Amino acid sequence: MSLNLHANYRRDIDGLRAIAVTAVVLFHASVYPVQSGFVGVDIFFVISGFLIGGIVYRDVRLGTFSFVGFYARRARRILPALMAIIAAVMLAGLLFSSPAELRQTSLGAISALLGWSNILFWKQISYFSPDAHLNPFLMTWSLGVEEQFYLFFPVLLLLIGRWRHVYVLGVIGALCLGSLCMAQFGLGRWPAAVFYLLPTRAWEMGMGTFLAVAKSNYALSFPRPVNHLIGWTGLFLVGLSIFIFDEHTPFPGLAALLPVGGTLALLLSDGSFVNRAILSTRPFIWIGRISYSWYLWHWPLMAFVWLCSARAPSPLLLAGAGIVSLVPAALSWRYIEQPFRRGSGSSPVVVTRYAGSLALGISVLAVVYISNGLSQRFDPALTLAEQVLAEGRGEPCLANYGVASLNLSPRCVHDTGRPRVALLGDSHASALAASLSHMADRAGFDFVQFTKSSCPPLLGTTRLMPTHPGHAVRGV
């Protein structure tokens, strides 16, 4: 059996990374017709499984795998550029962000460093909602998925890696199928969880590893015409997936088979015309090499454009921010990523250093969070205004998504025998509740509130809420 897994650098994989990151940037800039550029993340997941999962499998088979060594390499690869962007965003936040915004940003930075951004954003915000543009660390959700995957997957490979390769492939394939079925089943019930969380994303990285294991044990070589056909088919599937979906497409269930299948085909067809003459050209390779830093830098710049704009910025302005972000991305790759990846020190020393750096960084960010975003920077009136707004968003009398009954507690339904004024509506109406309740009390009226998120007070009318399936039938 050959274990010459990824022994040679493949330029075409950098070219594939270039397609993935460019698709993501153009999607975030709302550039038409790249309306499903978010599939670039799925492409990255497959590449990651193919390269990293394949290397873990090789090391397990050779008996050289070490958890300390593995996580030392992961830390060198991920953390330096991530820490740099966190520092830059927090410094910019001191200038441009209100206390509440900076406090929320510090929480996002902490979650990014701990590798649970996806869990935080699952609880907080939809990836496709308008206010997602305002969170400068939203892009780190995918890093959370990857880091969680590489907490568990090496353990699995240690348990099964010495088995006959056909059994290893069988186990990985079965787990991938289970993960995909879970994703497809959950789309109609828990779409946010399916989008953000590891169990329904693991199959994408798992399929990359499946291909790596297969290539290491079988001579997956094809006649030249067949190899070219596989390459062109892969490029077509990847390209098609970037254009045909939108934010209303149930994802990442069966629809994700398109970008995942296309990526697998391109990884399989190394040496084809597409891989050699397109993906391996210098522009593609250059973008691919800085793709991680570009992925990190483009989104915060766009987020600050949104934060500083009085109205929704144009796609041209956002695309300009994406292009400008190439500059810090290239500098980050040259002066941060490369030196730290080549840094000296044994694996235990490297892990200890990064653990200490993480602890220090999280401590500083925790101070920002606990101090309410360093609210001393502004007039106390601003802090009070933000507190009132926050209380309005957390209004207990506003029935949220998935809730089918109103809050009839005395706080929401006052009945002291006086004439009553009722407030009917959605979250916009709820935002007025505190002031209207005070005014009603002063005028000698009791105040009753019946409000539900995204539920207009119109009989027979509802709103299409793709991210909240079943919302229409849970009206009150």
N, C-alpha and C positions, 0 to 999 in steps of 0.2 A: 504493500500500500504506500502510495506517495503522500507525503505530508508537506510538500512544497507549496504551502498555502500563502498566497499574497507575498511571495518572496520578492517579486519585482514590482516596482512602482508602476501603476497604471495611469497614464495621463488622461485617458478617457473618463475615468471616474471623477477627476477634477472637472472635466467638461460637463459631466452630468450634474455635479454640484452647482456649477454655474447656472444651468437651466433652472434648477430648483430654487436657488436664492433669488434669481432675477424674477421668477414667477411670483414669489412671495412679495418682493418689493413693489412690483407693478400692481399687484392686487391691493396692497395696503395704500397705494397711491390712487386707487380707484381708476386706474387707466383701462379704458375699454379697448378691446374686448377681453382682457385678462380677468374675467370675473370669477374664475375659480383658481387663481394662483395660489390659494392656500394649500393646494395639493403638493406644493413644493416641500412642505414639511413631511408628507408621506414619502416622498422620494428620499429625503434625508434619512428617515427612519430605516428604509430598506438598505441604503448604502451603509448606515451604521451597523446594522445587523450583519451584513455581508463581511465588512472589514473587521469589526471588533469581535463580534461573535465568532467569526472564523478563526481569529487569532487565539481566542480563549480555547476553542476546540483543539487547535494545533498544539498549544502548550499542555493541555490536559493529556492528550495522546502521548506526547513526548515525556510527560512526567515533570515538566518544568514550570507548571502554573503556580503562581504565588498571589494570594490576595493582596498582600502588601505591595508587591511589584505592580499588580494590575491597577490598584487605586492610586499608586504614585503616578503612573502614566496618565490616568484619567485626570488627576489633579493638575498635572503640568499642561494637559491639553485644554482643559475647560476653564480653570479658575483665574489665571492671570488676566486674560482679556475680559472676563466677566467682572472681576474686581475693578478693573480700570473703567469700564462703562458705568458701574455702580457709583464709583467716586465722581465721575463726570456728571452723572445725572443728579446726584445729591447736591453737588456744588451749584449746578444750574437751578435746582429747585430752591436753593437759598435766595436766589435772585428773582425767580419768576413765580414761585408757588406760594399759595396761601398756607397758613398753618395746617388746615385740614388736608390740603392736597399733599403737603410735604410729609405729614404723618402717614397718610396712606401710601405714599411713595416709599417711605422707609420700611413699611410692612412688606411691600412687594420686593424690596431689596433683600430683606431678611429671608423671605421665602425662597428667593432665587439662590441665595448662598446655601440654604439648607436642602435644596432640591425638592421642594414641595410647592412650587409655584402653581402647577396644574391643579392641585387640591384647593389652594387658596382661591384661584379664579373660578373654579367650579362652583364654589360657594358664593362668589361675589358678583360675577359678571359674565355675560354671554360674549363669546369671541366676535359675534356678528352684530352686537348692539351698538347704537351710536356712541354711547359713553365709553365704549372700549377704546376709542381713539385717544382718550385722555390719560390712559394708564401707561406710563413710560416703560414698564417692565412686563407688559402682557406677553411679549415675544418669548419670555423665559419659560412659558408653560411647557414648551416642547423639551427644554433641557430637563425639567422635572421628570417628564415621562421617561426620557432616556436614562437618567441617573437611577431612577427606581428600577428600571428594567435590569440594569447592570448590578443592582444589589442582589437580585434573585437568580438571574440566568446563569452566572458562573457556578452557582451552587448546583443547579440542575445539570450542567455539563460535567461537573465533577462526579456526580452520581451516575451518569449514564455514558460519559465520554469514552470509557474503556470497553463499552459493549461493541458488538459487531455493528458496522456502520449502517446496515439496513435497519437495525433496531433503533439506533440513534435518530435516523431520519424519520422512522415511524412515530417515535415519541414527539419529536419537534413538530412534525406535520399534524399530528392529532391535536396538540396544544394550540397550534395556529388555527386549525379549523374550529376548535372550541371558542377561541377568542373572537374569531370572525362571526360565528353564530351568535355569541353574546352581544356583539356590537349591533348586528342586524336586528336581533330581538329587542334590544333596549332602545333603539332609535325612536320608537313610537311612545315610549314611556319615560325614559330619562335621557333625552338628547344631550343635555349639557354634560352629564356624567360620561356618556359614550364618547363625546368629543374629547374630553380632557383627561380621562383617567386611564391608568396603565392596563387594566384587564382587557379593555376593548381596543387598545392600541398595540398590544404586545405582538399580535400576529404579524404586523408589518415588519418589525425588527426580526421576529422569528423567521419569517420567510427569507429574509436576507441571509440569516445564519443557515437555514436549510440549504440554500443554493451553495453557500461556501463549503458546507460539509459534503454536499454531493460532488462539487468540483474537485475536492481533495481526494475523493475515493474512486471517482469514475472519470474516464477520459471523455469528457463532454466536448468532443471536437466534431465539427460538421463539415461537409463539403462546402467549398467556398460560396457557391450560389445560395445554399441554405443559410450559411452564416450571414451573408449580406441581407437576406430576407428577414432573418430574425432581428438584425439591427434596425432595418427600416421599419419593421412592425413595432419594435419597442419605441422608436422615436415618434411614430405616429400616435401610439397610445398615450405616451407622455404628453405630447403636444395637444392631443384632443382633450385630455383631462384638464388641461389648464384653461380651456375655453368654454366647455359645455355645461359646467355646473354653476351654481350660484349659492347665495347664503340660505336659500330655501330648500336646497337639495339635502335629503337625509344623508348624513355623513358622519363617520367613516364606515358605513356598512358595506353592502355589495358594491356601491359606487366607487369605493376606494380600490376595488380590484383593478380599475383602469390604470391609475398611476403606479400602483404596486406591480401589476403585471408588466407594464411597459418598462419599469426600472429593472425588473428581474431579467427581461429580455435583453436589455442593453448591457447588463453585467455579464450575461451569458455569451454575448456575441463579440467579445473582445477580438480585435483584428478585422472586424467587418469594415466596410467603407464608411459607415456612419461613425463608428468608434475611432477609426484611424484618421479620416479626412475631415471630419466635422468636430467631434468632441475633443480631439487631441490637438486642435489648433491653438496658437498662443493666446488669443483673446479669451477663449473658453478656459484654458488652463489658469490664466491669471485671475479671472473672476473666481474660479473654483478654489484656488489657494487662499484667497482672502474671504471666502464665503462665510466662514464662521464669524469673523469680525464684522463683515458687512451686515449679516443677519442681526448681530447685537446692536450695531450703531444706527441702522436706518430707522428703526421704530421709535426710539426716544426722540430723534430729531423731528420725525413726523408728529409725535405726540406734543412736543412743545410748539410746533406750528399750529396745531389745533388749539392748544391752551391759550396762545397769544392772539388768536384770530377772533374778531367780533362775529364772524359768520363762518359757515363751513368753507374751508380752503378749497381752492380749485384743484383738480387732478394735476394740472400743470405745476402748481406751486408744490404740491406734495411730491410729484416726480422729481422736481428740482431738489427738494430736500433729500430724496433718495440718492440722487447723483452726487450731491455734495457729501453725503455720508461715505462715499467711496474714499474720500481723502483720509478721514480718521481711521477707516477700516484698513486701508493700505498701511498706514503708519502703525496701527495696532499689530498687524500681521508681522511687519518687519522688525519692530522694536520691542514688542511684548510677547507675541506668540512664539516666534522663532527662538529668541534667546532663552526663554524659560523652558521650552521643550528640550533644548540642548543643555540645560543646566546640569551642574555636577551634584554629587551627593548620592548616598545609598538610598534605596527605597524607604527604609524606616525613617531616615533623616528627612527625606522629602515629605512623607506623610505627616511627620511631626510638625515640620515648618508650616505646611498648609493648614493643618488643624489649628495651630496657634494663630495664623493669620485670619482664619475664619472666625475664631473666638473673638479676636480683637475687633474685626469689622462688625460682627453682629452686636457686640457690646456698644459700639459707637451708634449704630443704627437704632438700637433699643433705647438709648438716651433720647434720640430725636423723637421716637415714637411716644415714649413716656411723657416727654415735655410738650406733648400736643403740637409737634411740628415746629418747635422753637418759636412759640407764639409771641415771645417777647420782642420779636422783630417788627411787630405791627401794633397799631393802635388797638387797645382793648375792645373797641367797638366792633372791629372786624371779627375778632374771636367770638364775640357775643352773637353777631349775625350768623356766623357759620354754625354756632351751636343751635340756634333757632332752626336753621335749615336742616341740620342733621336730625333734630327732633321731629321735624315734619316728615322726613323720609322714613323714620322709624315709627310712624303713627300707628298705635295699636288698634285703632278702629278701622284701619284700612285692610280689608281682606286680601290676602296675597294670592299668587297663582297656586292653584291646587286646592284652595280653601273654598268649600261650597256652602258655608254658613256664616252669617254675620256675627260680629261681636256685640252681644246684647247686654254686656256688663253695665253697671251704673255709670262707668266712665264715658260710655258711648251713647247710652239711652237714659237721659235724665227725666224723671217723672215726679215732680213735687206738687202736682195739681195745677200748675200754671199752664197757660197756653204754650204749645210747643212749636218750634221751628225745626224742620227736617232738612238735612243736607243730603242730596242724592248725587252720586257721580263716581268718577274714577279717581286716580291718584292726583289729578289736577285739582279736583274739588277738595280732596283730602288736605291738600297743601293750605287751603284757606280755613280749615276747621278750627284751629286754635283761636284765630282772631274772631271768626264768626261766633264761636261759643262765648267768648268774652263779651262781645257786643250784645248777643241775645240775653245773657244774664243781666247786663246793665239795663236792658230795656224791659226786663220783667218776664222773659220767656225762658222756658226750658229748651235745651238743644239736643236734637237727635241726629246721629250720623250713620248713614248707610252708604258706605263706599267700598269699592272693590277695584283692584288694579286692572287696567285695560278693559273696563266694563262700562261703556257709555250708558247713560240713563235713557235708552231708547228701546222700546219693546221690539222684539224680533230682530235685533241688530247685535252683531258681535264683531270682534276683530280677528283677523287671521294672525295667529301667533305660532309660527313654525317651531320656535324654541320652547313652547309650552303646549305640547299636544294635549288635547282634551279640554283646553281652556274654554272653548265655546259651550260645551255641554255642562260645565260646572258653573254657569252663570247663576246669579242669585237675584 
